[in-house]
Amino acid sequence: MAAKQKILIVDDDNNIAELISLYLTKECFSCRIANDGEDALKAFPDFQPDLILLDLMLPGMDGYEVCREIRHKSKVPIIMLSAKGEVFDKVLGLELGADDYMVKPFDSKELVARVKAVLRRFQSAQVPASEVDTVTRPIKLVEFPDLSINLTNYSVTYKGAHIEMPPKELELLYFLASSPNQVFTREQLLDHIWGYEYVGDTRTVDVHIKRLREKISGSEYWQLSTVWGIGYKFEILKH
């Protein structure tokens, strides 16, 4: 029997934490609860969770600080939970390395669905190229001078070097590069890459484009271009 996937729940409201634990335990996850940031950081190396549900409003060390500390040592998926629904808070969470952001109160079924979706994306990104079955699952690959994007094994090579990239950044880059010179609005990109959960939150796209540009600055052959007032495109500069 496969080992249960482990979820670390970090929330200072123990009633909410217990309720989340109940939902996830019913879905065959193994859960541990930490009620503040320091406890979460102590529990992390011992419990070795597959995913962290992290409340932002914690006593002492807040969720942003916990996320920053964990990102220094691990790529474990993090879903931030908060009563704050402002775009600024979501964008800050994503910039610090969170994989998703949910606003309280949330539906239990949506929480479980988000947890499973983030875990699937993360696990897909960890599959070595040698383990990919190219007969039943054709390779999804786009290549340009200085750039190779493989969506099958979630790898990016830029100017001969492997570039570490979270799943959503890679999916966004692959989507744009798969249709070179085609302009996509932020809303179209949200719909294709994130789906229903981020509709209306167009800053999410801007944050991910900014991160991509920091990692792959472009070349004489192509670049990630902003089309002012509309959105973005993967622009071919010369063949």
N, C-alpha and C positions, 0 to 999 in steps of 0.2 A: 504494500500500500504506500502511495506517495505521501511524503511528509506534508503536513498542513502548512500553508503559507502563513507567515507571522505578521501581525499588524500591531505597531506601537501607537497607542492612542494617548495624545498629550492634551489634557484639558483640565483646568482647575475646578470646573463644575463636575463633581463626581457623579451626579445623577445623569448628566448628559453622557459622560464617558461610559458609564455602566450600560446605558441604553444603546449606545453605538456598539459596544462590545457584544451585547445580546444579539443585535442585528447581524453582526459579522460572524459570530460563533454559529448561528443558525445556517450560515453559508459555508460552514466548514473551515473558517479561518481560526487561527490561534491568536488570542489577543492579550496584550499587557497594557496596563494603564499607568501613566505618570501624571501627577497633578501639578507639576511645575517644570520649568525649563531645566533646572539643575538635575532633577530626578530623571528627566528624559535623557540627558547626556550621559548620566551614570548607567541607565538601563540599556542604552543603545549598543555598546560593545558586548554586553553579556547576552542580551536577547537576540541581537542580530536580525532585526525585522526585515521583511521583504518590502514593507511600505510603512510610512509614517503619516498618521492623521494629526495635524499640528494646529492647535488653536493659537490665534495671534495674541489675545489678551490674557497673558499669563502673569502671575505675580513675580516680581523680581525680573528675571531674564525673560523678555517677551519672545513671541514666536519668531519674529524676524531674526533676533540674535541666535536663537536655537537653530534655525534654518542655515544661517551663515556658518555656524560652528560645524554642523554636520556636513555641509558642502565642502569644507576644507579637507574632510577625510573620506567621504563616501558619495556615490552617485545614487544611493537608495531613493526610490520615488517618494516625493513628499506632496501631500495634498493639504493645503492650508484651509482652516475653518475659521470663519469670522462673522461677527454680527455686522461688520463694516462692509457695505456693498459699493463704496465709492470706487471709481475707476483707478484713482491714485493708489489705493491700497492693493488692488489686484495687480497693477503693473509693478509696484514695488516688490510684491511677493514673487512674481514671475522673474523679475530681474535678479533676485537673490537666489534663484534656482529652483523654485517650487515648480512642480509638474502640473498642478491644477489648483483651483481656488473655488471653494464653495461658501455661499453666504447662508448664515443661520437665520431663521430655522430652515431646515431642508427636509425633503422627503426621504424616508429610509431606503426606499427602492432606488432612488436616484443616487444616494450615497454608495450603495452596494454596486450599482452599475458603474459609477465613476472609478471606484477602487479596482474593479475587475478590468476596466478599459485601460487604466494607467499601468496596471501590472502586465497586461498583454503587450502594450507598446514597449515597456521596458524589457520584457523577456525577448521580444522580437529583435530588439537592438543588440542583445547579447549572443545571438546565434552565430557561431563561426561560419565563415563561408564554406568550409569543408563539409559542414553538416546540412547544407541546403540541398534539397532534392530538386535538381533542375529539370527533371523529367516531368514531375507532377506540378512543379511550381517554377515556371519560367523566370529567369533573372530579369529584374527590373533595373535597368542600368542606362544612364545617360552620360555621355562623355563629350568633353570639349578640350581644346588645348589647355593644359594646366589644371584641368578639373575632371574628376570622375565621381559620380554619385550613384551608389548602389543601394536601392531601396530594399532589395531582397535580404541583404545581411546588414543593412543600416551602417554603411561605411562611406566615408568621404575622403578622397585623396586630392590634395591641393598642392600644386607645384612639387610633386613627388613625396609629400609628407602626409601621413594619416592625421586627420583632424577630428578631435573628439567633439561630438555634437549630440545634444539631447534629441529624442525622437521627433518632437514637433518641429524643431529647427530644420532637421534633415528632410522631413516630409514637405515642409514649405519650400525649401530649396529645390527638391526634386520636382515638385509640382510646377514651379515657375520655369525651371530649366527644361522640362518636358515639352513646353510650348514656347520656344524662344521667340522673342519680339512681340509676343501677345501681351496686351495690357490687361491686368486683372484689378478690379476694385477691391478695396479692403473687405467689403461685405462678401464678395465672391470667395476671397481667400479664407475668411472666417468659416463660411459655409462648407468649403471643400476640406479644410484641414481640421477645424475644431468642431464643426457641426453645431447643433442647436444651442449648446450650453454657453457659447460666447457671442451669440448674435447681438449686435448693437455695441459691443465692446471693441471698437476698431483699434484702440491703442495697443491691444494684444499683438496685432499684426506689426505695428510700428516697432514694438519692443523686440520682436523676433528678427525683423529685418536689420535692426541696429546690431543685434548680436551676430548675425550672419556676416555683416560687413566688417565687424571687428576680427572675425576669424578668416574670412576670405575676401580680401580687399579688391578682387577683380584682376584683370590682366589686360594686355593690349588687344585681346580677342573678344572679351565679353565683360559685362559688369551687371550688377544689380542696380537698376535705375528706378528713380522715383518719377512718376508721371504726375506732376503737381495737380492737385484737385481731383485726382482719380484714384491712383493706386500705385502699383509696381509692375515691373516686367524684368525678365532676364534678357538683356539686350546684347545682340551679337554686333560687335564693333567691326570685325573683319573676318574673313574666312581664310 
